[in-house]
Amino acid sequence: MYPKLLTVGGMVTSAAAFNFRGQRLDFNSISDPSTTCNFFKQSYPNMTLLPTDSGYLDENALSWNAGAWLGPACVLTPASAEQLSCAVKSLVKFQTPFAMRGGGQCHRRRREHQLDQLIWGEVYTFLNTTGTGKMVVGGRHAPVGIPGLLLGGGISFFSYDYGFASTNGNMQGVEVLFPSQLFTYVVLTQNCALANSTIIQATPSGTYSDLFWALQEGGNSFCLATKSMLRTFDSSAVGLANPLYGFGDDIKTNWLTSIFNYVQNGSSDGKAAIIPVRRSACIIAFKGEGESHGLNQRFHVISHTATLEAMNIVHDNFFDAVKKYDLGSLDGFFVGLAWNSITTKFIETSKAGIRCPRGVPEEPVFWIEESLTWGSAEDTPLIDDFLATTNANIMAQLEVIDATSAYIYFNDVDETQDVFAGYPAANVERMKTIRDIYDPGYGVYEFDAGRI
Ligand SMILES: Cc1cc2nc3c(=O)[nH]c(=O)nc-3n(C[C@H](O)[C@H](O)[C@H](O)COP(=O)(O)OP(=O)(O)OC[C@H]3O[C@@H](n4cnc5c(N)ncnc54)[C@H](O)[C@@H]3O)c2cc1C
């Protein structure tokens, strides 16, 4: 299972190279992205989907957010790290811009050719078939993609015990934190197709340990991850509930107070995890065949310190604004406000071992995920205005009570938010240095929500 490459347009140069079978590639006639794609089709027919191919439309419409169905000139589906490396090398030669997709944050449409999606549900299904009782620290929803989640940190139900999915993974750190030998498979590596298309392994303590450190939450600024090996741990039976509490002021007060109590005291029981959402978006989005498929989707993050006053500010201002903008009348609209409740233990555990780039203070914090869904692209400017105005108002009020928190969770960040502004400056500088080593031309790999 490898990530997909979607070409998005660009200029092309004259050049020559060889494909991974050693055949000479002739780039001289290339003049635009569609010509580049035709070239791929001739050279690598099994991994190239043109707009005229069956399967292209499904690939284009795979992403969770219909706003991301951009109609690439072609979709490349490499079946090995070597093919991927070769494709990247050719795209660099052509100077053809491309985007990488893991799971596309998508709900999964159950058609046969899509059964190899890079999603967490496949991991859990596989682990279940082994009958070993082993588990990994992975995504909380089956349709979420594997590479994107890991490159952004990864909040798991198990993070309250073991930290972010991408951190706390080295042998030494594991031995220090889990002397009971709970972890049984202790190699965590990333195979990378670097900009020079060399495939290497980045490990916590090997030659590429600097790259490994950055990959724990640096996004796609450095390389293309082709494989991640996760350690497993023994997991007893997991209980999962999806309770609904109803409506009204008393329920709101009790609900927010319970969440507050959890974030303050949850460290005492790392086996307990919650995703409190006012009006569910995620579950509905992925129910059955995916009720929200084809709709526009948007996340935005508000981080605040763990106080009830701050929780009320966010809750009340957000839903007052939803009413004021009359968003409920929009075609296909639904909304969720999820209090990702980050306990002290979660953060402490994530910093174990070689530590990680984000440098969040070790204290309870909320990373609130605003999730909006709407049907028509014509309503997007209204959503833009709602998000900008409402969040400016919320942030201003949080600042007055000194309840803001600099770090915003990478994987939920909006394209208008500067995620790296919340990292310690020294860590950003270190990531820049690492990027300059592994993507020296500065531009093969770019992260769309904030370039390091
Ligand atoms: C319904 C829903 C539930 C979610 N639940 C959780 C959750 O429980 N915990 C959590 O932490 N997050 C969660 N998320 C957020 C999720 O982690 C991010 O959206 C993540 O980016 C999804 O990964 P993906 O592979 O699907 O990403 P994609 O959309 O495919 O890609 C995201 C970014 O990663 C880059 N990328 C993808 N693959 C590679 C690769 N192989 N190498 C380099 N760069 C790559 C892409 O270019 C892009 O910039 C959720 C999102 C949704 C929509």
The ligand as an SDF file (V2000), in Angstrom:
LIG
                    3D

 53 58  0  0  0  0  0  0  0  0999 V2000
  -13.5020   12.2410   10.3050 C   0  0  0  0  0  0  0  0  0  0  0  0
  -12.0920   12.4740   10.7100 C   0  0  0  0  0  0  0  0  0  0  0  0
  -11.6370   11.9130   11.8760 C   0  0  0  0  0  0  0  0  0  0  0  0
  -10.3280   12.1550   12.2840 C   0  0  0  0  0  0  0  0  0  0  0  0
   -9.8880   11.5880   13.4390 N   0  0  0  0  0  0  0  0  0  0  0  0
   -8.6190   11.8040   13.8380 C   0  0  0  0  0  0  0  0  0  0  0  0
   -8.1170   11.1950   15.0160 C   0  0  0  0  0  0  0  0  0  0  0  0
   -8.7910   10.4380   15.7000 O   0  0  0  0  0  0  0  0  0  0  0  0
   -6.8470   11.4730   15.3910 N   0  0  0  0  0  0  0  0  0  0  0  0
   -6.0430   12.3130   14.6680 C   0  0  0  0  0  0  0  0  0  0  0  0
   -4.9010   12.5300   15.0590 O   0  0  0  0  0  0  0  0  0  0  0  0
   -6.4870   12.8870   13.5490 N   0  0  0  0  0  0  0  0  0  0  0  0
   -7.7490   12.6570   13.1100 C   0  0  0  0  0  0  0  0  0  0  0  0
   -8.1980   13.2460   11.9650 N   0  0  0  0  0  0  0  0  0  0  0  0
   -7.2890   14.1320   11.2180 C   0  0  0  0  0  0  0  0  0  0  0  0
   -6.3720   13.2880   10.3390 C   0  0  0  0  0  0  0  0  0  0  0  0
   -5.3280   12.7430   11.1070 O   0  0  0  0  0  0  0  0  0  0  0  0
   -5.7480   14.1510    9.2480 C   0  0  0  0  0  0  0  0  0  0  0  0
   -6.7660   14.6300    8.4190 O   0  0  0  0  0  0  0  0  0  0  0  0
   -4.7270   13.3610    8.4440 C   0  0  0  0  0  0  0  0  0  0  0  0
   -4.0480   14.2480    7.5910 O   0  0  0  0  0  0  0  0  0  0  0  0
   -5.3730   12.2490    7.6420 C   0  0  0  0  0  0  0  0  0  0  0  0
   -4.3930   11.4680    7.0260 O   0  0  0  0  0  0  0  0  0  0  0  0
   -4.5380   11.0580    5.4710 P   0  0  0  0  0  0  0  0  0  0  0  0
   -3.4510   10.0860    5.1400 O   0  0  0  0  0  0  0  0  0  0  0  0
   -5.9320   10.6850    5.1860 O   0  0  0  0  0  0  0  0  0  0  0  0
   -4.2100   12.4730    4.8520 O   0  0  0  0  0  0  0  0  0  0  0  0
   -4.2420   13.0230    3.3570 P   0  0  0  0  0  0  0  0  0  0  0  0
   -5.4370   13.8990    3.2210 O   0  0  0  0  0  0  0  0  0  0  0  0
   -4.0530   11.9400    2.3490 O   0  0  0  0  0  0  0  0  0  0  0  0
   -2.9480   13.8940    3.4450 O   0  0  0  0  0  0  0  0  0  0  0  0
   -2.7670   14.8530    4.4760 C   0  0  0  0  0  0  0  0  0  0  0  0
   -1.4000   15.5200    4.2830 C   0  0  0  0  0  0  0  0  0  0  0  0
   -0.3550   14.5450    4.4370 O   0  0  0  0  0  0  0  0  0  0  0  0
    0.4210   14.4760    3.2330 C   0  0  0  0  0  0  0  0  0  0  0  0
    0.7600   13.0750    3.0000 N   0  0  0  0  0  0  0  0  0  0  0  0
   -0.1060   12.0370    2.8440 C   0  0  0  0  0  0  0  0  0  0  0  0
    0.5650   10.9080    2.6700 N   0  0  0  0  0  0  0  0  0  0  0  0
    1.8880   11.2270    2.7150 C   0  0  0  0  0  0  0  0  0  0  0  0
    3.0860   10.4760    2.6090 C   0  0  0  0  0  0  0  0  0  0  0  0
    3.0700    9.1670    2.4220 N   0  0  0  0  0  0  0  0  0  0  0  0
    4.2610   11.1250    2.7230 N   0  0  0  0  0  0  0  0  0  0  0  0
    4.3050   12.4560    2.9240 C   0  0  0  0  0  0  0  0  0  0  0  0
    3.2060   13.2160    3.0260 N   0  0  0  0  0  0  0  0  0  0  0  0
    2.0130   12.6050    2.9280 C   0  0  0  0  0  0  0  0  0  0  0  0
   -0.4670   15.0340    2.1420 C   0  0  0  0  0  0  0  0  0  0  0  0
    0.2900   15.5600    1.0840 O   0  0  0  0  0  0  0  0  0  0  0  0
   -1.2340   16.1230    2.8980 C   0  0  0  0  0  0  0  0  0  0  0  0
   -0.4820   17.2940    3.0280 O   0  0  0  0  0  0  0  0  0  0  0  0
   -9.4830   12.9820   11.5040 C   0  0  0  0  0  0  0  0  0  0  0  0
   -9.9450   13.5140   10.3040 C   0  0  0  0  0  0  0  0  0  0  0  0
  -11.2290   13.2490    9.9010 C   0  0  0  0  0  0  0  0  0  0  0  0
  -11.7100   13.8250    8.6130 C   0  0  0  0  0  0  0  0  0  0  0  0
  1  2  1  0
  2  3  1  0
  2 52  2  0
  3  4  2  0
  4  5  1  0
  4 50  1  0
  5  6  2  0
  6  7  1  0
  6 13  1  0
  7  8  2  0
  7  9  1  0
  9 10  1  0
 10 11  2  0
 10 12  1  0
 12 13  2  0
 13 14  1  0
 14 15  1  0
 14 50  1  0
 15 16  1  0
 16 17  1  0
 16 18  1  0
 18 19  1  0
 18 20  1  0
 20 21  1  0
 20 22  1  0
 22 23  1  0
 23 24  1  0
 24 25  2  0
 24 26  1  0
 24 27  1  0
 27 28  1  0
 28 29  2  0
 28 30  1  0
 28 31  1  0
 31 32  1  0
 32 33  1  0
 33 34  1  0
 33 48  1  0
 34 35  1  0
 35 36  1  0
 35 46  1  0
 36 37  1  0
 36 45  1  0
 37 38  2  0
 38 39  1  0
 39 40  1  0
 39 45  2  0
 40 41  1  0
 40 42  2  0
 42 43  1  0
 43 44  2  0
 44 45  1  0
 46 47  1  0
 46 48  1  0
 48 49  1  0
 50 51  2  0
 51 52  1  0
 52 53  1  0
M  END
$$$$
